[in-house]
Amino acid sequence: MLYYSTNKQVEGIGLSEAVIKGLADDKGLFMPNYIPVLPDMFYRNIDKQAFRDMAYTVAYMLFGEDVHANMLKMMVNDTLNFDVPLVKVTDRIFSLELFHGPTLAFKDVGARFMSRMLSYFIQRQDERRDVNVLVATSGDTGSAVANGFLDVEGIHVYVLYPKGQVSPVQESQFTTLGRNITALEVEGSFDDCQALVKAAFLDDELNKAMQLTSANSINVARFIPQAFYYFYAYAQLKMISEEAAANMVVCVPSGNFGNLTAGLIARRMGLPVKRFIAANNRNDIFLEYLQTGEYKPRPSVPTLANAMDVGNPSNFARILDLYGHSHEAIRAEISGYRYTDEQIAGTMRTCRAETGYVLDPHGACGYQALQDGLQAGEYGVFLETAHPAKFVETVSSILNEDIELPEKLVEFMKGEKQTVPLTADFEAFKAYLLSKA
Ligand SMILES: *Cc1c(COP(=O)(O)O)cnc(C)c1O
């Protein structure tokens, strides 16, 4: 399979190059040349398959030409070593719990898969060079990437995070690992961290001295594997009710829109999703686009669902590309909702009181958008993107109850914090990286 750039100045790129580079030379995002469709038989029998087997079939269609079958199977099995259950919340609304992985958030899937695929391609380079992954985080991405890449051969990860602005639970998940993971504690904001990473990717001297790449959802190896669990959601709903599966609407709490875009890919592969709903917090640039046809990025504002605080979603370019830039075509398949912090808190309380289910602030946007958007005869699945305990302070104060920390989180909290302090000055960051080259 070859890949082209959404900016259309680059085409015919192999998977290996697309994964190692992350972004195309014309600054566009890589897309597969075609999206293979799975046969009807696959969908008829999908509810009789194990998650890993169906994921392998999907992975094989997309990556089978470029990765040896045994290795691909290992990548899938290694990634999906935890369950993704579909839990009934109301008569017509189901939660796909994506938070049973090592860092209790859906990003574990993409991060683990990408680390293994990147390592595979590094080891096959003509002239082998290690790769340095730079990642700026406000919490969730750093923990998923650090844990996904821990001890993976040929890769060193640098996590940049704003000092004092990440919750203790989140901080512990990337500062206590050591080995090939270095946490850089930056005297500054998340935007400063992101600016440092961007400047590093643009710096010629640095890029000559060391191979740098990004691990956010611009990378095809991170974003595409997120399609796997959409198939599994459908399979589980089909087991519950054929009628529900035939009328499945999927709602995705969205920030950079990598997760939703993976769902669109799954649908193009033939998965019978009736339509999608994008749930946003106050950062509602996408909803505005749906309503007006105009895309106007703006700086993000902080909200309770902070992993969705994105003012210029990077995967918007992929959505435009998938629909040939047609606003009408996009609107026909995706609708949107937005919620303020007060509404998010209200939803969490109401859902807890009426159903017993504990939502995290991101999942709350998804659940509420289904409450507001489901039409007669439709059944809704929302992606519960993080475990409520990841936002323990927020969730326990909104619900006014204690939230138990899962064992995995308690273990992280016991580790010793190791960080390198940095100022938000690029020259200092560059000098530090060069000293490691
Ligand atoms: C990253 C994240 C999101 C947003 O996902 P995108 O793929 O960027 O749209 C939503 N919820 C949680 C908990 C996240 O960590």
The ligand as a Tripos MOL2 file, in Angstrom:
@<TRIPOS>MOLECULE
LIG
   15    15     1     0     0
SMALL
NO_CHARGES

@<TRIPOS>ATOM
      1 C1         -7.0060   12.2250   23.4000 C.3       1 LIG1
      2 C2         -8.3210   12.1010   24.0680 C.ar      1 LIG1
      3 C3         -9.5320   12.4380   23.4230 C.ar      1 LIG1
      4 C4         -9.5560   13.0340   22.0270 C.3       1 LIG1
      5 O1         -9.1950   12.1010   21.0430 O.3       1 LIG1
      6 P1         -8.8330   12.6090   19.5580 P.3       1 LIG1
      7 O2         -8.4300   11.3920   18.8160 O.co2     1 LIG1
      8 O3         -7.6900   13.5920   19.7230 O.co2     1 LIG1
      9 O4        -10.0370   13.2650   19.0170 O.co2     1 LIG1
     10 C5        -10.7170   12.2230   24.0960 C.ar      1 LIG1
     11 N1        -10.7340   11.7240   25.3590 N.ar      1 LIG1
     12 C6         -9.6030   11.4040   26.0070 C.ar      1 LIG1
     13 C7         -9.6890   10.8780   27.4000 C.3       1 LIG1
     14 C8         -8.3510   11.5650   25.3980 C.ar      1 LIG1
     15 O5         -7.2400   11.2550   26.0630 O.3       1 LIG1
@<TRIPOS>BOND
     1     1     2 1
     2     2     3 ar
     3     2    14 ar
     4     3     4 1
     5     3    10 ar
     6     4     5 1
     7     5     6 1
     8     6     7 2
     9     6     8 1
    10     6     9 1
    11    10    11 ar
    12    11    12 ar
    13    12    13 1
    14    12    14 ar
    15    14    15 1
@<TRIPOS>SUBSTRUCTURE
     1 LIG1         1 GROUP 0 **** ****
